[in-house]
């Protein structure tokens, strides 16, 4: 549902599980497309032997499945962030979008800006430098982390 | 665009990564205990079969170089969350 937002941010989404591409097709056709009213817009990848999941450290040998690992990868192919959850708890896609926006801001500023706790687009960033050492309390208040 | 493939009766063969195909038995034991990847470091590249836009295709992470990628693993199709 949020795929257009990722597209607007110039990001691609890939999903991955140990299911075959045939099962992916059936899941799309018989359940997910009914849930969202259209086909799944991104590529549903298959990692049948778990080798990709192992490379990322999220493969569960005991049950032969992949845990909910979510990785944000930058245009250079570097991992900027990840989150791993056990199966019963779903992710918060909005938080992934917020983190992506924050990483993009930092990258576009070429490291001159940083996003403090609770940052989202439109909120204050910090510009790390000698003058800011020991002075964050003067320019940024804790309440800002919790205000929308 | 990703390369399309025609599905046959066999499951698509797995495109193993170099690091794993070259592994000896001893190495495989080590692979199984591979630690978590690190932030700020290169994401392991892969090529995987995928269902995408009503087709079966092969997709590599490296073909998305120059774009941001959100890679989401999940336990299984037709599970509940």
Backbone of each chain as ProteinMPNN parsed JSONL, in Angstrom:
{"seq_chain_A": "XXXXXXXXXXXXXXXXXXXXXXXXXXXXXXXXXXXXXXXXXXXXXXXXXXXXXXXXXXXXXXXXXXXXXXXXXXXXXXXXXXXXXXXXXXXXXXXXXXXXXXXXXXXXXXXXXXXXXXXXXXXXXXXXXXXXXXXXXXXXXXXXXXXX", "coords_chain_A": {"N_chain_A": [[0.829, -1.209, 0.0], [2.004, 1.161, 0.656], [3.826, 1.407, -1.268], [4.015, 3.34, -3.433], [5.015, 5.532, -1.997], [7.6, 4.7, -1.363], [8.576, 4.533, -3.95], [8.458, 7.242, -4.662], [10.485, 8.137, -3.096], [12.589, 7.204, -4.424], [13.253, 4.58, -3.986], [13.62, 1.024, -4.037], [11.687, -1.877, -3.37], [12.154, -5.085, -2.049], [10.914, -8.258, -1.351], [11.468, -11.235, 0.573], [11.483, -14.707, 1.037], [11.602, -18.192, 2.091], [9.88, -19.512, 0.506], [8.747, -20.905, -2.659], [8.754, -19.394, -5.985], [6.379, -20.04, -7.138], [4.595, -20.444, -5.073], [4.674, -17.861, -4.093], [3.328, -16.601, -6.185], [0.772, -17.741, -5.923], [0.098, -16.816, -3.393], [0.002, -14.091, -3.84], [-2.046, -14.035, -5.789], [-4.273, -15.197, -4.528], [-4.597, -14.19, -1.969], [-3.1, -11.772, -1.096], [-3.557, -9.903, -3.172], [-6.24, -9.559, -2.897], [-6.336, -8.369, -0.484], [-5.132, -5.876, -0.877], [-6.243, -4.931, -3.168], [-5.007, -4.993, -5.627], [-2.218, -6.265, -7.609], [0.709, -7.414, -5.833], [3.099, -4.921, -5.776], [5.878, -5.02, -5.833], [8.942, -6.979, -6.266], [8.702, -10.332, -5.347], [10.878, -12.234, -3.829], [12.589, -15.403, -3.895], [14.171, -17.547, -1.663], [15.152, -20.34, -1.533], [16.936, -22.182, -0.345], [17.74, -20.822, 1.816], [20.154, -19.503, 1.702], [20.646, -16.829, 1.172], [19.402, -15.559, 3.285], [21.037, -16.591, 5.29], [23.422, -15.322, 4.689], [22.77, -12.785, 5.444], [22.362, -13.111, 8.083], [19.919, -13.754, 9.276], [18.636, -16.132, 9.077], [16.8, -18.818, 10.367], [17.909, -21.662, 11.586], [16.709, -23.7, 13.043], [13.952, -23.755, 12.511], [13.939, -23.544, 9.813], [13.246, -21.235, 8.446], [13.036, -17.706, 7.536], [13.64, -14.991, 9.63], [11.96, -11.893, 10.569], [13.699, -9.877, 9.061], [14.742, -6.661, 8.218], [16.24, -4.579, 5.935], [17.904, -1.57, 5.209], [19.341, -0.394, 2.398], [21.856, 1.503, 0.913], [22.482, 3.666, -2.04], [25.086, 2.96, -2.741], [25.228, 0.361, -2.088], [25.657, -0.195, 0.54], [24.765, -1.272, 3.823], [22.608, 0.585, 5.734], [20.886, 0.444, 7.849], [19.227, -1.935, 10.003], [16.568, -4.116, 11.112], [15.372, -6.68, 13.126], [12.851, -8.963, 13.684], [11.07, -11.424, 15.63], [8.85, -13.999, 14.332], [5.971, -13.518, 15.195], [5.427, -10.765, 15.422], [4.601, -7.989, 13.556], [6.056, -5.62, 11.197], [6.61, -2.005, 11.288], [5.773, -0.151, 8.752], [5.692, 2.566, 8.277], [7.682, 3.517, 9.94], [9.925, 2.479, 8.702], [9.873, 4.038, 6.397], [10.276, 6.564, 7.511], [12.881, 6.252, 8.538], [14.271, 5.802, 6.166], [13.908, 8.291, 4.922], [15.364, 9.849, 6.709], [17.977, 8.781, 6.469], [18.417, 9.454, 3.818], [18.373, 12.24, 3.94], [20.66, 12.735, 5.492], [22.619, 11.666, 3.819], [22.306, 13.277, 1.529], [23.108, 15.678, 2.581], [25.71, 15.309, 2.711], [26.818, 14.383, 5.066], [26.864, 16.593, 6.709], [24.677, 17.136, 8.191], [22.669, 15.811, 10.862], [20.149, 13.606, 12.139], [18.243, 14.094, 14.908], [16.871, 12.222, 17.758], [13.577, 11.017, 17.232], [13.197, 12.488, 14.951], [11.502, 13.671, 12.065], [10.478, 14.359, 8.635], [10.705, 17.854, 8.122], [11.177, 18.508, 10.711], [13.63, 19.75, 13.081], [17.09, 19.48, 12.256], [20.424, 18.515, 13.255], [23.612, 20.113, 13.125], [26.503, 18.793, 13.196], [29.555, 19.78, 14.73], [32.468, 21.588, 15.88], [31.408, 23.715, 17.437], [29.049, 22.703, 18.383], [29.558, 20.837, 20.249], [28.821, 19.72, 23.41], [26.814, 21.546, 23.498], [24.348, 20.853, 22.592], [22.068, 20.827, 24.151], [21.319, 23.473, 24.221], [20.326, 24.09, 21.713], [18.52, 22.149, 21.052], [15.658, 20.635, 22.278], [14.529, 18.13, 24.59], [11.822, 17.551, 24.439], [11.279, 17.814, 21.754], [11.781, 15.394, 20.638], [9.529, 13.962, 21.029], [7.377, 15.353, 20.128], [4.956, 15.764, 17.536]], "CA_chain_A": [[0.0, 0.0, 0.0], [2.888, 2.316, 0.785], [4.857, 1.297, -2.301], [4.259, 4.62, -4.129], [5.873, 6.4, -1.172], [8.98, 4.249, -1.571], [8.957, 4.948, -5.313], [8.711, 8.685, -4.633], [11.776, 8.343, -2.439], [13.621, 6.597, -5.269], [13.675, 3.327, -3.356], [13.02, -0.216, -4.512], [11.362, -2.801, -2.289], [12.247, -6.507, -2.385], [10.593, -9.141, -0.237], [12.238, -12.487, 0.451], [11.221, -15.801, 1.978], [12.08, -19.476, 1.569], [8.85, -20.088, -0.366], [9.062, -20.88, -4.087], [8.067, -18.325, -6.735], [5.018, -20.493, -7.44], [3.79, -20.137, -3.881], [4.535, -16.392, -4.087], [2.266, -16.244, -7.136], [-0.52, -18.138, -5.329], [-0.209, -15.926, -2.258], [-0.423, -12.835, -4.441], [-3.312, -14.162, -6.512], [-5.416, -15.643, -3.728], [-4.803, -13.479, -0.704], [-2.587, -10.404, -0.986], [-4.211, -9.007, -4.142], [-7.569, -9.253, -2.358], [-6.114, -7.488, 0.668], [-4.742, -4.515, -1.283], [-7.009, -4.543, -4.349], [-4.152, -5.019, -6.82], [-1.09, -7.18, -7.415], [1.859, -6.931, -5.072], [3.816, -4.127, -6.779], [7.332, -5.225, -5.816], [9.382, -8.344, -6.542], [8.68, -11.273, -4.224], [12.025, -13.088, -4.127], [12.598, -16.735, -3.293], [15.486, -17.966, -1.15], [14.697, -21.678, -1.148], [17.858, -22.891, 0.555], [18.083, -19.945, 2.939], [21.555, -19.045, 1.639], [20.685, -15.359, 1.232], [19.092, -15.261, 4.687], [22.221, -16.889, 6.102], [24.415, -14.27, 4.435], [22.341, -11.588, 6.181], [22.33, -13.431, 9.513], [18.562, -13.784, 9.826], [18.04, -17.45, 8.81], [16.612, -19.616, 11.58], [18.212, -23.065, 11.24], [15.846, -24.634, 13.759], [12.65, -23.91, 11.86], [14.098, -23.487, 8.356], [12.59, -20.045, 7.89], [13.754, -16.453, 7.728], [12.964, -14.109, 10.573], [11.582, -10.621, 9.936], [14.84, -8.971, 8.936], [14.478, -5.567, 7.265], [17.522, -3.911, 5.718], [17.924, -0.376, 4.358], [20.608, -0.447, 1.661], [22.005, 2.793, 0.218], [22.798, 3.505, -3.466], [26.403, 2.338, -2.905], [25.141, -1.047, -1.689], [25.996, -0.354, 1.959], [23.628, -1.377, 4.744], [22.559, 1.721, 6.661], [20.158, 0.083, 9.064], [18.388, -3.128, 9.949], [15.723, -4.444, 12.252], [15.003, -8.093, 13.015], [11.804, -9.332, 14.636], [10.618, -12.815, 15.568], [7.692, -14.054, 13.445], [4.602, -13.08, 15.496], [5.223, -9.309, 15.459], [4.787, -7.351, 12.249], [6.858, -4.393, 11.144], [5.932, -0.718, 11.099], [6.287, 0.338, 7.464], [5.893, 4.021, 8.393], [8.987, 3.742, 10.562], [10.925, 2.238, 7.653], [9.871, 5.216, 5.518], [10.917, 7.653, 8.26], [14.329, 6.008, 8.577], [14.779, 6.008, 4.804], [13.977, 9.748, 4.725], [16.46, 10.375, 7.529], [19.249, 8.389, 5.844], [18.567, 10.225, 2.575], [18.744, 13.612, 4.314], [22.065, 12.729, 5.922], [23.447, 11.421, 2.636], [22.263, 14.453, 0.654], [23.845, 16.772, 3.222], [27.094, 14.822, 2.726], [27.266, 14.192, 6.433], [26.916, 17.833, 7.494], [23.513, 17.189, 9.068], [22.287, 14.568, 11.531], [18.754, 13.681, 12.57], [18.127, 13.688, 16.316], [15.801, 11.313, 18.159], [12.212, 11.426, 16.92], [13.15, 13.345, 13.766], [10.796, 13.301, 10.837], [10.642, 15.476, 7.698], [10.204, 19.149, 8.577], [11.693, 18.81, 12.052], [14.997, 20.278, 13.139], [18.248, 18.594, 12.218], [21.587, 19.07, 13.954], [24.79, 20.24, 12.28], [27.629, 18.481, 14.082], [30.769, 20.558, 14.514], [33.099, 21.963, 17.157], [30.552, 24.604, 18.235], [27.888, 21.992, 18.929], [29.984, 19.916, 21.313], [28.393, 20.166, 24.738], [25.802, 22.608, 23.386], [23.1, 20.37, 21.985], [20.955, 21.208, 25.045], [20.895, 24.861, 23.955], [19.638, 24.222, 20.42], [17.543, 21.081, 20.829], [15.022, 20.254, 23.547], [14.105, 16.721, 24.623], [10.422, 17.472, 24.0], [11.217, 17.729, 20.296], [11.829, 13.981, 20.248], [8.213, 13.342, 21.192], [6.35, 16.155, 19.452], [4.752, 15.542, 16.11]], "C_chain_A": [[0.862, 1.256, 0.0], [3.942, 2.334, -0.323], [5.089, 2.597, -3.059], [5.14, 5.575, -3.323], [7.336, 6.012, -1.316], [9.464, 4.664, -2.96], [9.283, 6.433, -5.355], [10.052, 9.007, -3.986], [12.916, 7.699, -3.237], [14.129, 5.281, -4.703], [12.949, 2.141, -3.975], [12.764, -1.107, -3.305], [11.509, -4.225, -2.819], [11.816, -7.295, -1.163], [11.266, -10.482, -0.488], [11.77, -13.493, 1.49], [11.698, -17.094, 1.34], [11.033, -20.157, 0.68], [9.278, -20.005, -1.833], [8.311, -19.738, -4.769], [6.632, -18.738, -7.065], [4.088, -20.211, -6.266], [3.609, -18.615, -3.758], [3.382, -15.969, -4.997], [0.893, -16.564, -6.536], [-0.903, -17.214, -4.18], [-0.678, -14.573, -2.785], [-1.838, -12.976, -5.008], [-4.491, -14.402, -5.578], [-5.61, -14.908, -2.42], [-4.369, -12.015, -0.777], [-3.29, -9.444, -1.94], [-5.614, -8.642, -3.66], [-7.464, -8.268, -1.201], [-5.887, -6.045, 0.219], [-5.43, -4.064, -2.573], [-6.2, -4.457, -5.628], [-3.028, -6.021, -6.572], [-0.039, -6.562, -6.507], [2.782, -6.197, -6.047], [5.311, -4.374, -6.846], [7.658, -6.7, -6.054], [9.349, -9.174, -5.27], [9.743, -12.328, -4.523], [11.946, -14.392, -3.338], [14.02, -17.112, -2.9], [15.319, -19.377, -0.604], [15.629, -22.406, -0.207], [18.314, -22.012, 1.72], [19.465, -19.337, 2.851], [21.652, -17.518, 1.722], [20.4, -14.917, 2.673], [20.276, -15.52, 5.605], [23.26, -15.785, 5.943], [24.073, -12.998, 5.215], [22.178, -11.859, 7.68], [20.948, -13.53, 10.119], [17.863, -15.132, 9.579], [17.957, -18.239, 10.108], [16.759, -21.097, 11.224], [17.18, -24.013, 11.846], [14.508, -24.846, 13.057], [12.742, -23.819, 10.338], [13.387, -22.324, 7.707], [13.463, -18.805, 8.116], [12.961, -15.55, 8.663], [12.716, -12.755, 9.9], [12.735, -9.634, 9.952], [14.539, -7.928, 7.876], [15.732, -4.72, 7.155], [17.339, -2.7, 4.815], [19.311, -0.301, 3.728], [20.727, 0.816, 0.811], [22.441, 2.587, -1.238], [24.194, 2.933, -3.735], [26.387, 0.851, -2.528], [25.542, -1.279, -0.241], [24.728, -0.412, 2.811], [23.664, -0.195, 5.704], [21.813, 1.384, 7.938], [19.451, -1.243, 8.895], [17.622, -3.307, 11.228], [15.33, -5.899, 12.068], [13.988, -8.424, 14.098], [11.511, -10.822, 14.526], [9.258, -12.83, 14.851], [6.378, -13.43, 13.92], [4.365, -11.57, 15.456], [5.568, -8.69, 14.106], [5.56, -6.062, 12.362], [5.987, -3.16, 11.128], [6.52, -0.065, 9.843], [6.56, 1.845, 7.522], [7.253, 4.345, 9.002], [10.107, 3.473, 9.558], [11.023, 3.45, 6.726], [10.571, 6.381, 6.216], [12.439, 7.477, 8.288], [14.958, 6.245, 7.208], [14.931, 7.51, 4.531], [15.144, 10.35, 5.505], [17.82, 10.033, 6.908], [19.486, 9.175, 4.558], [18.975, 11.662, 2.879], [20.227, 13.682, 4.678], [22.985, 12.567, 4.713], [23.489, 12.665, 1.731], [23.023, 15.629, 1.245], [25.341, 16.451, 3.267], [27.662, 14.803, 4.145], [27.326, 15.464, 7.269], [25.725, 17.953, 8.437], [23.25, 15.81, 9.658], [20.864, 14.726, 12.031], [18.634, 13.194, 14.009], [16.939, 12.759, 16.553], [14.431, 11.868, 17.795], [12.095, 12.315, 15.694], [12.186, 12.781, 12.741], [10.846, 14.521, 9.924], [9.989, 16.757, 8.211], [10.733, 19.518, 9.951], [13.179, 19.16, 11.988], [16.054, 19.182, 13.02], [19.359, 19.245, 13.034], [22.765, 19.106, 12.993], [26.037, 20.04, 13.142], [28.862, 19.308, 13.722], [31.31, 20.968, 15.863], [32.178, 22.797, 18.047], [29.417, 23.869, 18.935], [28.261, 21.069, 20.096], [29.59, 20.489, 22.676], [27.272, 21.188, 24.711], [24.488, 22.159, 22.771], [21.898, 20.818, 22.816], [20.457, 22.625, 24.785], [20.038, 24.956, 22.691], [18.541, 23.186, 20.198], [17.002, 20.618, 22.169], [14.48, 18.83, 23.459], [12.666, 16.555, 24.127], [10.301, 17.284, 22.49], [11.239, 16.281, 19.805], [10.433, 13.371, 20.222], [7.091, 14.127, 20.547], [6.176, 15.691, 18.014], [4.84, 16.881, 15.42]], "O_chain_A": [[0.496, 2.279, -0.579], [4.842, 3.175, -0.318], [6.24, 2.948, -3.318], [5.919, 6.338, -3.895], [8.211, 6.875, -1.382], [10.607, 5.089, -3.131], [10.251, 6.847, -5.994], [10.673, 10.024, -4.293], [14.059, 7.657, -2.781], [15.284, 4.908, -4.909], [11.794, 2.255, -4.386], [13.527, -1.096, -2.339], [11.042, -4.533, -3.916], [12.293, -7.038, -0.058], [11.594, -10.82, -1.625], [11.671, -13.177, 2.675], [12.144, -17.102, 0.193], [11.27, -21.249, 0.164], [10.072, -19.142, -2.206], [7.36, -19.185, -4.216], [5.767, -17.882, -7.25], [2.944, -19.795, -6.447], [2.542, -18.137, -3.374], [2.574, -15.109, -4.647], [-0.034, -15.76, -6.628], [-2.073, -16.87, -4.009], [-1.62, -13.98, -2.259], [-2.712, -12.15, -4.743], [-5.582, -13.878, -5.802], [-6.68, -14.992, -1.818], [-5.178, -11.116, -0.545], [-3.588, -8.307, -1.573], [-6.122, -7.563, -3.966], [-8.357, -7.454, -0.964], [-6.382, -5.108, 0.844], [-5.223, -2.937, -3.021], [-6.672, -3.898, -6.618], [-2.894, -6.559, -5.473], [0.085, -5.34, -6.422], [3.208, -6.781, -7.043], [5.955, -3.979, -7.818], [6.772, -7.555, -6.044], [9.897, -8.776, -4.242], [9.54, -13.205, -5.362], [11.329, -14.47, -2.276], [14.95, -17.009, -3.7], [15.34, -19.598, 0.606], [15.174, -23.169, 0.645], [19.168, -22.41, 2.512], [19.925, -18.715, 3.809], [22.614, -16.979, 2.269], [21.062, -14.027, 3.208], [20.505, -14.788, 6.568], [23.895, -15.363, 6.909], [24.959, -12.234, 5.598], [21.89, -10.945, 8.453], [20.795, -13.409, 11.335], [16.666, -15.273, 9.832], [18.93, -18.319, 10.857], [15.859, -21.703, 10.642], [16.818, -25.016, 11.231], [13.991, -25.962, 13.008], [11.739, -23.997, 9.645], [12.971, -22.409, 6.552], [14.488, -18.862, 8.796], [11.754, -15.374, 8.498], [13.203, -12.504, 8.798], [12.756, -8.688, 10.738], [14.13, -8.263, 6.765], [16.231, -4.203, 8.155], [16.693, -2.792, 3.771], [20.319, -0.163, 4.421], [19.803, 1.158, 0.072], [22.739, 1.461, -1.635], [24.461, 2.468, -4.844], [27.404, 0.167, -2.637], [25.746, -2.42, 0.171], [23.754, 0.296, 2.557], [24.653, 0.0, 6.411], [22.075, 1.968, 8.989], [19.112, -1.636, 7.779], [17.955, -2.748, 12.273], [14.987, -6.309, 10.959], [14.233, -8.196, 15.282], [11.679, -11.416, 13.461], [8.59, -11.799, 14.769], [5.693, -12.835, 13.087], [3.213, -11.134, 15.455], [6.675, -8.85, 13.591], [5.71, -5.485, 13.439], [4.769, -3.251, 10.974], [7.616, 0.495, 9.872], [7.508, 2.343, 6.916], [7.895, 5.326, 8.627], [11.125, 4.165, 9.565], [12.117, 3.842, 6.319], [11.36, 7.098, 5.601], [13.188, 8.434, 8.087], [16.042, 6.817, 7.104], [15.942, 7.95, 3.983], [15.827, 11.25, 5.018], [18.705, 10.886, 6.83], [20.624, 9.523, 4.241], [19.809, 12.241, 2.182], [20.949, 14.572, 4.23], [24.003, 13.249, 4.601], [24.546, 13.055, 1.235], [23.526, 16.48, 0.512], [26.136, 17.227, 3.797], [28.817, 15.157, 4.383], [27.786, 15.432, 8.41], [25.74, 18.76, 9.366], [23.558, 14.785, 9.051], [20.417, 15.838, 12.315], [18.891, 12.025, 14.299], [16.115, 12.54, 15.666], [14.152, 13.045, 18.02], [11.019, 12.844, 15.415], [12.071, 11.567, 12.573], [11.214, 15.607, 10.371], [8.85, 16.737, 8.678], [10.743, 20.691, 10.324], [13.868, 18.907, 11.0], [15.926, 18.106, 13.604], [19.239, 20.397, 13.451], [22.901, 18.228, 12.141], [26.556, 20.984, 13.737], [29.167, 19.507, 12.546], [30.675, 20.721, 16.887], [32.16, 22.617, 19.264], [28.887, 24.335, 19.943], [27.396, 20.587, 20.827], [29.981, 21.599, 23.037], [26.821, 21.651, 25.759], [23.621, 22.977, 22.465], [20.845, 21.148, 22.271], [19.308, 22.948, 25.09], [19.138, 25.792, 22.604], [17.731, 23.314, 19.28], [17.755, 20.257, 23.074], [14.034, 18.383, 22.402], [12.329, 15.561, 23.484], [9.348, 16.674, 22.005], [10.778, 15.979, 18.705], [10.173, 12.405, 19.505], [5.972, 13.629, 20.428], [7.134, 15.276, 17.362], [4.699, 16.956, 14.2]]}, "seq_chain_B": "XXXXXXXXXXXXXXXXXXXXXXXXXXXXXXXXXXXXXXXXXXXXXXXXXXXXXXXXXXXXXXXXXXXXXXXXXXXXXXXXX", "coords_chain_B": {"N_chain_B": [[15.598, -4.101, -16.766], [14.543, -7.016, -14.967], [15.585, -10.363, -15.842], [13.443, -12.576, -17.517], [12.254, -15.902, -16.801], [11.299, -19.17, -17.975], [9.087, -21.17, -16.279], [9.618, -24.555, -15.354], [8.969, -28.043, -14.676], [10.705, -28.532, -12.679], [11.892, -26.941, -9.736], [13.118, -23.576, -9.854], [16.644, -23.346, -10.349], [19.002, -22.746, -7.741], [20.698, -19.759, -7.38], [23.641, -19.643, -6.231], [25.691, -17.735, -4.046], [29.091, -16.652, -4.533], [30.657, -16.817, -2.219], [29.461, -18.888, -0.9], [29.264, -21.059, -2.648], [31.855, -21.855, -3.017], [32.443, -22.991, -0.707], [33.816, -25.346, 1.554], [32.976, -28.379, 3.364], [33.675, -27.884, 5.944], [33.734, -25.152, 5.926], [31.053, -24.652, 5.494], [29.89, -25.318, 7.903], [30.793, -23.21, 9.355], [29.553, -21.131, 7.991], [26.925, -21.532, 8.71], [26.847, -20.503, 11.2], [27.139, -17.896, 10.749], [27.708, -14.521, 11.531], [25.608, -11.657, 12.285], [25.114, -9.238, 9.703], [26.875, -6.086, 9.252], [26.126, -2.666, 10.008], [26.772, 0.05, 7.798], [28.488, -1.376, 6.295], [29.148, -3.275, 3.263], [26.281, -4.653, 1.674], [25.509, -8.102, 1.411], [25.652, -9.401, -1.854], [23.172, -10.86, -4.051], [21.514, -13.234, -6.197], [18.266, -13.951, -7.026], [15.409, -16.019, -7.709], [12.224, -14.691, -8.614], [8.813, -13.59, -8.158], [7.25, -11.276, -10.088], [5.409, -8.647, -11.314], [3.539, -10.379, -12.582], [5.22, -12.237, -13.742], [7.853, -14.721, -13.83], [11.005, -14.109, -12.728], [14.584, -13.417, -12.653], [16.371, -11.788, -10.161], [18.837, -9.512, -9.117], [20.54, -8.117, -6.314], [22.543, -6.333, -6.924], [21.798, -5.144, -9.314], [20.326, -3.024, -8.581], [21.994, -1.071, -7.741], [22.779, 2.307, -7.067], [20.275, 3.008, -6.391], [18.125, 3.341, -3.537], [17.401, 0.569, -1.447], [14.92, -1.368, 0.061], [15.022, -4.181, 1.799], [13.178, -6.9, 2.664], [12.874, -9.595, 4.695], [10.778, -12.409, 5.485], [8.836, -14.776, 7.456], [7.131, -16.629, 6.033], [5.001, -17.347, 3.169], [1.452, -17.053, 3.267], [1.393, -17.049, 5.993], [0.455, -15.34, 8.994], [0.93, -12.689, 9.827]], "CA_chain_B": [[14.53, -5.013, -16.303], [15.02, -8.36, -14.625], [15.473, -11.351, -16.916], [12.347, -13.517, -17.271], [12.549, -17.301, -17.12], [10.112, -20.022, -18.148], [9.082, -22.191, -15.249], [9.409, -25.939, -15.764], [8.481, -28.87, -13.575], [11.652, -28.416, -11.578], [12.002, -25.609, -9.14], [14.26, -22.849, -10.413], [17.883, -23.656, -9.636], [19.374, -21.691, -6.811], [21.922, -19.052, -7.777], [24.394, -19.464, -4.991], [26.714, -16.695, -4.046], [30.451, -17.186, -4.573], [31.152, -17.128, -0.875], [28.902, -20.142, -0.406], [29.515, -22.176, -3.561], [33.235, -22.289, -2.856], [32.643, -23.424, 0.676], [34.003, -26.765, 1.879], [32.071, -28.784, 4.436], [34.104, -27.174, 7.145], [33.291, -23.762, 5.751], [29.588, -24.593, 5.626], [29.589, -25.298, 9.329], [31.047, -21.837, 9.777], [28.525, -20.292, 7.366], [25.685, -21.688, 9.453], [26.919, -19.639, 12.378], [27.545, -16.585, 10.257], [27.145, -13.467, 12.374], [24.797, -10.604, 11.671], [25.831, -8.249, 8.891], [27.141, -4.861, 10.014], [25.703, -1.419, 9.368], [27.891, 0.786, 7.227], [29.275, -2.292, 5.459], [28.5, -3.701, 2.027], [25.246, -5.682, 1.777], [25.843, -9.266, 0.58], [24.897, -9.436, -3.113], [22.507, -12.143, -4.305], [20.584, -13.346, -7.319], [17.178, -14.812, -6.57], [14.217, -16.072, -8.546], [11.203, -13.85, -7.998], [7.539, -13.355, -8.84], [7.226, -9.822, -10.227], [4.562, -8.188, -12.422], [2.952, -11.553, -13.235], [6.234, -13.048, -14.429], [8.928, -15.288, -13.019], [12.232, -13.422, -13.165], [15.746, -13.464, -11.765], [16.682, -10.436, -9.686], [20.043, -9.364, -8.295], [20.615, -6.878, -5.534], [23.5, -5.408, -7.552], [21.187, -4.379, -10.411], [19.689, -1.833, -8.001], [23.017, -0.085, -7.34], [22.364, 3.648, -7.476], [18.968, 3.264, -5.773], [17.934, 2.814, -2.185], [16.657, -0.692, -1.456], [14.394, -1.892, 1.319], [14.988, -5.637, 1.653], [12.387, -7.417, 3.785], [12.69, -11.044, 4.843], [9.633, -12.758, 6.334], [8.868, -16.224, 7.712], [6.549, -17.499, 5.017], [3.737, -17.007, 2.526], [0.244, -17.566, 3.913], [1.368, -16.959, 7.45], [-0.655, -14.456, 9.336], [1.225, -11.298, 10.175]], "C_chain_B": [[15.111, -6.38, -15.968], [14.754, -9.335, -15.766], [14.38, -12.368, -16.574], [12.822, -14.946, -17.519], [11.256, -18.079, -17.21], [10.132, -21.102, -17.086], [8.873, -23.572, -15.842], [8.893, -26.732, -14.588], [9.424, -28.825, -12.388], [11.585, -27.019, -10.999], [13.187, -24.903, -9.752], [15.522, -23.169, -9.627], [18.306, -22.451, -8.819], [20.68, -21.072, -7.252], [22.719, -18.76, -6.519], [25.428, -18.364, -5.138], [28.091, -17.342, -3.989], [30.92, -17.64, -3.199], [30.638, -18.48, -0.411], [29.213, -21.309, -1.334], [30.924, -22.715, -3.382], [33.491, -22.928, -1.495], [32.85, -24.935, 0.783], [33.038, -27.104, 3.007], [32.386, -28.021, 5.717], [33.616, -25.728, 7.106], [31.789, -23.647, 5.978], [29.175, -24.558, 7.086], [29.775, -23.888, 9.871], [29.958, -20.906, 9.258], [27.244, -20.316, 8.201], [25.673, -20.779, 10.671], [27.371, -18.235, 12.003], [26.913, -15.486, 11.105], [26.284, -12.502, 11.56], [25.678, -9.714, 10.802], [26.018, -6.973, 9.719], [26.633, -3.637, 9.26], [26.946, -0.669, 8.899], [28.772, -0.069, 6.33], [28.437, -2.741, 4.264], [27.447, -4.787, 2.293], [25.644, -6.872, 0.912], [24.995, -9.274, -0.7], [24.238, -10.807, -3.264], [21.791, -12.072, -5.635], [19.525, -14.34, -6.893], [16.095, -14.876, -7.638], [13.124, -15.292, -7.833], [9.926, -13.871, -8.826], [7.342, -11.851, -8.877], [6.429, -9.453, -11.473], [4.072, -9.363, -13.262], [3.94, -12.407, -14.016], [7.176, -13.66, -13.406], [10.246, -14.739, -13.559], [13.386, -13.735, -12.211], [16.14, -12.031, -11.422], [17.95, -10.463, -8.845], [19.956, -8.085, -7.498], [21.456, -5.855, -6.299], [22.885, -4.628, -8.708], [20.456, -3.132, -9.896], [20.705, -0.828, -7.463], [22.617, 1.281, -7.875], [20.983, 4.009, -6.955], [19.019, 2.803, -4.319], [17.116, 1.543, -2.29], [16.189, -1.014, -0.045], [14.215, -3.391, 1.118], [14.312, -6.227, 2.879], [12.276, -8.935, 3.733], [11.452, -11.281, 5.712], [9.524, -14.274, 6.404], [8.221, -17.083, 6.623], [5.264, -16.959, 4.432], [2.594, -17.656, 3.298], [0.394, -17.723, 5.428], [0.571, -15.695, 7.755], [-0.33, -12.988, 9.511], [1.742, -10.527, 8.969]], "O_chain_B": [[16.055, -6.84, -16.61], [13.823, -9.157, -16.551], [14.38, -12.949, -15.488], [13.697, -15.174, -18.354], [10.246, -17.711, -16.609], [11.09, -21.87, -16.999], [8.043, -23.747, -16.734], [8.428, -26.157, -13.605], [9.02, -29.046, -11.246], [11.264, -26.051, -11.688], [14.165, -25.547, -10.133], [15.492, -23.256, -8.399], [18.012, -21.304, -9.155], [21.662, -21.779, -7.474], [22.495, -17.76, -5.836], [25.958, -18.113, -6.221], [28.245, -18.444, -3.463], [31.505, -18.712, -3.046], [31.295, -19.154, 0.383], [29.407, -22.432, -0.868], [31.161, -23.908, -3.574], [34.606, -23.346, -1.182], [32.123, -25.707, 0.159], [32.364, -26.224, 3.543], [31.501, -27.583, 6.453], [33.157, -25.17, 8.103], [31.308, -22.682, 6.572], [28.232, -23.861, 7.462], [29.02, -23.43, 10.729], [29.494, -20.014, 9.968], [26.573, -19.3, 8.381], [24.614, -20.34, 11.118], [27.909, -17.493, 12.824], [25.711, -15.519, 11.368], [26.25, -12.539, 10.33], [26.84, -9.467, 11.124], [25.388, -6.808, 10.764], [26.7, -3.577, 8.032], [28.012, -0.741, 9.51], [29.689, 0.437, 5.682], [27.213, -2.611, 4.245], [27.696, -5.726, 3.048], [26.078, -6.676, -0.223], [23.77, -9.167, -0.637], [24.69, -11.79, -2.677], [21.496, -10.988, -6.14], [19.842, -15.445, -6.451], [15.884, -13.917, -8.38], [13.093, -15.233, -6.603], [9.949, -14.132, -10.029], [7.274, -11.207, -7.83], [6.751, -9.907, -12.572], [4.173, -9.351, -14.489], [3.54, -13.211, -14.858], [7.286, -13.189, -12.274], [10.548, -14.903, -14.741], [13.182, -14.25, -11.112], [16.229, -11.173, -12.3], [18.118, -11.319, -7.977], [19.376, -7.095, -7.944], [21.134, -4.668, -6.325], [23.385, -3.56, -9.06], [20.022, -2.291, -10.683], [20.335, 0.147, -6.809], [22.164, 1.395, -9.014], [20.555, 5.159, -7.053], [19.853, 1.983, -3.936], [16.226, 1.447, -3.136], [16.957, -0.944, 0.914], [13.352, -3.82, 0.352], [14.802, -6.08, 3.999], [11.653, -9.488, 2.827], [11.117, -10.46, 6.567], [10.042, -14.983, 5.54], [8.723, -18.166, 6.324], [4.528, -16.219, 5.084], [2.776, -18.705, 3.915], [-0.379, -18.437, 6.066], [0.065, -15.052, 6.836], [-1.203, -12.132, 9.364], [2.042, -9.338, 9.079]]}, "name": "protein", "num_of_chains": 2, "seq": "XXXXXXXXXXXXXXXXXXXXXXXXXXXXXXXXXXXXXXXXXXXXXXXXXXXXXXXXXXXXXXXXXXXXXXXXXXXXXXXXXXXXXXXXXXXXXXXXXXXXXXXXXXXXXXXXXXXXXXXXXXXXXXXXXXXXXXXXXXXXXXXXXXXXXXXXXXXXXXXXXXXXXXXXXXXXXXXXXXXXXXXXXXXXXXXXXXXXXXXXXXXXXXXXXXXXXXXXXXXXXXXXXXXXX"}
